[in-house]
Amino acid sequence: MNARDIFGGGVAVITGAGAGIGAGLARHAHRLGMSVVLADIDGAAVAALRDEIVADGGAAVDLACDVRDPEAVAALAERTYRDVGPVRLLINNAGVEQFGYLWDTPVANWNRVMDINVSGVFHGVRAFLPRMIAAEAAAWIWNLSSIGGVATVPLQAPYIVSKHAVLALTECLRLEVQLAGHDDHIHVQAVLPGAVKSNIFEAAGGVSADLAGADVDAADSQRDAMLAIKAGAMDPLDAAEVLFEQSAHGGFYLLTQPEQVRSAMTERAESLRTLTPPQLRNKGRFESAEH
Ligand SMILES: NC(=O)c1ccc[n+]([C@@H]2O[C@H](COP(=O)([O-])OP(=O)(O)OC[C@H]3O[C@@H](n4cnc5c(N)ncnc54)[C@H](O)[C@@H]3O)[C@@H](O)[C@H]2O)c1
């Protein structure tokens, strides 16, 4: 079955739909004939995307929602089931980046990454999955991890931690859905994108110059290095098409750039198997960041 057969006519809820990968997923879901519920902390961004999709003949609803707030995510589920219909696809996509040495990272920035990237996914599962189970219709949950979910990267530790966590959460969730006997209609899948064009590096947290001795240059140079990768990154609409087709084919790990992400997976598996400690790569790139 292809993605249109499976998802066409259904309802998709996408968090962080206002930009980047989430907006690409929303546009492609619309092209497949889905009704889309666009949720984002940036209400103006999702309102503009709703107008675009509606003007193109689609069905779209926008809601301002901060995924850090469990009550806001519960209200998103409540309104979706009441006003739009049963959800065929929930995409827990909202996520943020953070640059700098871990010991320079402001507590608020650490909490921001964990609250959005990890707790936001948990809140989505808690708000939607019981309703999906009760509806007894086929439903999918995609959680956004990353190639960073199988990698170790200096100067991005909070983000990398969060993406490993989302991967583990999603793997455990899949087992729990099986254990509880709901895998006949509930499909849990982990999304691991490689580099995709988005606003994530511009919106990322950094290091405060107010903190005595904090290495602001290290954080800034890592942000610059990541921004440089953006030029060769994948278009979000292309990424969305790949992910929808892979999901329809039933795999668990959905990879925007299968070759690149699988190579990181193999490397991770191999370093654990051989007990090889994490290795610094492209050390030149981090030279300005060395203490
Ligand atoms: N872009 C990439 O190369 C890449 C690679 C791997 C994984 N990812 C993951 O993809 C997901 C989307 O990232 P992106 O690159 O499109 O980023 P982006 O910054 O372009 O978009 C993220 C969206 O999330 C929204 N958002 C931020 N905080 C929120 C909150 N508290 N509640 C609701 N919405 C919130 C933002 O307003 C924005 O619209 C993230 O989980 C990210 O970790 C991205």
The ligand as an SDF file (V2000), in Angstrom:
LIG
                    3D

 44 48  0  0  0  0  0  0  0  0999 V2000
   16.2140   20.0570   10.5280 N   0  0  0  0  0  0  0  0  0  0  0  0
   16.9880   19.0130   10.7150 C   0  0  0  0  0  0  0  0  0  0  0  0
   18.0380   18.8640   10.0520 O   0  0  0  0  0  0  0  0  0  0  0  0
   16.6150   17.9770   11.7390 C   0  0  0  0  0  0  0  0  0  0  0  0
   17.3870   16.8090   11.7890 C   0  0  0  0  0  0  0  0  0  0  0  0
   17.0300   15.8270   12.7090 C   0  0  0  0  0  0  0  0  0  0  0  0
   15.9190   15.9780   13.5180 C   0  0  0  0  0  0  0  0  0  0  0  0
   15.1790   17.1200   13.4380 N   0  0  0  0  0  0  0  0  0  0  0  0
   14.0010   17.2470   14.3060 C   0  0  0  0  0  0  0  0  0  0  0  0
   12.8760   17.6390   13.5500 O   0  0  0  0  0  0  0  0  0  0  0  0
   11.9570   18.3480   14.3750 C   0  0  0  0  0  0  0  0  0  0  0  0
   11.5520   19.6420   13.6840 C   0  0  0  0  0  0  0  0  0  0  0  0
   12.6940   20.4840   13.6290 O   0  0  0  0  0  0  0  0  0  0  0  0
   12.9490   21.5410   12.4710 P   0  0  0  0  0  0  0  0  0  0  0  0
   14.3490   21.3350   12.0500 O   0  0  0  0  0  0  0  0  0  0  0  0
   11.8730   21.5350   11.4700 O   0  0  0  0  0  0  0  0  0  0  0  0
   12.9430   22.8890   13.3530 O   0  0  0  0  0  0  0  0  0  0  0  0
   12.2710   24.3360   13.1400 P   0  0  0  0  0  0  0  0  0  0  0  0
   12.8890   25.2050   14.1660 O   0  0  0  0  0  0  0  0  0  0  0  0
   12.3420   24.7600   11.7200 O   0  0  0  0  0  0  0  0  0  0  0  0
   10.7490   24.0630   13.4940 O   0  0  0  0  0  0  0  0  0  0  0  0
   10.3550   23.7130   14.7950 C   0  0  0  0  0  0  0  0  0  0  0  0
    8.9490   24.2210   15.0590 C   0  0  0  0  0  0  0  0  0  0  0  0
    8.6050   23.8560   16.4100 O   0  0  0  0  0  0  0  0  0  0  0  0
    7.9720   24.9650   17.0180 C   0  0  0  0  0  0  0  0  0  0  0  0
    8.1160   24.9010   18.4690 N   0  0  0  0  0  0  0  0  0  0  0  0
    9.2030   25.2470   19.2160 C   0  0  0  0  0  0  0  0  0  0  0  0
    8.9180   25.1290   20.5200 N   0  0  0  0  0  0  0  0  0  0  0  0
    7.6340   24.6910   20.5990 C   0  0  0  0  0  0  0  0  0  0  0  0
    6.7740   24.3850   21.6890 C   0  0  0  0  0  0  0  0  0  0  0  0
    7.1830   24.5350   22.9500 N   0  0  0  0  0  0  0  0  0  0  0  0
    5.5250   23.9530   21.4140 N   0  0  0  0  0  0  0  0  0  0  0  0
    5.0950   23.8470   20.1420 C   0  0  0  0  0  0  0  0  0  0  0  0
    5.8600   24.1300   19.0720 N   0  0  0  0  0  0  0  0  0  0  0  0
    7.1220   24.5450   19.3040 C   0  0  0  0  0  0  0  0  0  0  0  0
    8.6620   26.1850   16.4280 C   0  0  0  0  0  0  0  0  0  0  0  0
    7.8750   27.3550   16.5830 O   0  0  0  0  0  0  0  0  0  0  0  0
    8.8340   25.7620   14.9800 C   0  0  0  0  0  0  0  0  0  0  0  0
    7.7230   26.1240   14.1940 O   0  0  0  0  0  0  0  0  0  0  0  0
   12.6810   18.5730   15.7080 C   0  0  0  0  0  0  0  0  0  0  0  0
   12.2210   17.6220   16.6580 O   0  0  0  0  0  0  0  0  0  0  0  0
   14.1300   18.3180   15.3620 C   0  0  0  0  0  0  0  0  0  0  0  0
   14.8800   17.8930   16.4590 O   0  0  0  0  0  0  0  0  0  0  0  0
   15.5160   18.1320   12.5780 C   0  0  0  0  0  0  0  0  0  0  0  0
  1  2  1  0
  2  3  2  0
  2  4  1  0
  4  5  1  0
  4 44  2  0
  5  6  2  0
  6  7  1  0
  7  8  2  0
  8  9  1  0
  8 44  1  0
  9 10  1  0
  9 42  1  0
 10 11  1  0
 11 12  1  0
 11 40  1  0
 12 13  1  0
 13 14  1  0
 14 15  2  0
 14 16  1  0
 14 17  1  0
 17 18  1  0
 18 19  2  0
 18 20  1  0
 18 21  1  0
 21 22  1  0
 22 23  1  0
 23 24  1  0
 23 38  1  0
 24 25  1  0
 25 26  1  0
 25 36  1  0
 26 27  1  0
 26 35  1  0
 27 28  2  0
 28 29  1  0
 29 30  1  0
 29 35  2  0
 30 31  1  0
 30 32  2  0
 32 33  1  0
 33 34  2  0
 34 35  1  0
 36 37  1  0
 36 38  1  0
 38 39  1  0
 40 41  1  0
 40 42  1  0
 42 43  1  0
M  CHG  2   8   1  16  -1
M  END
$$$$
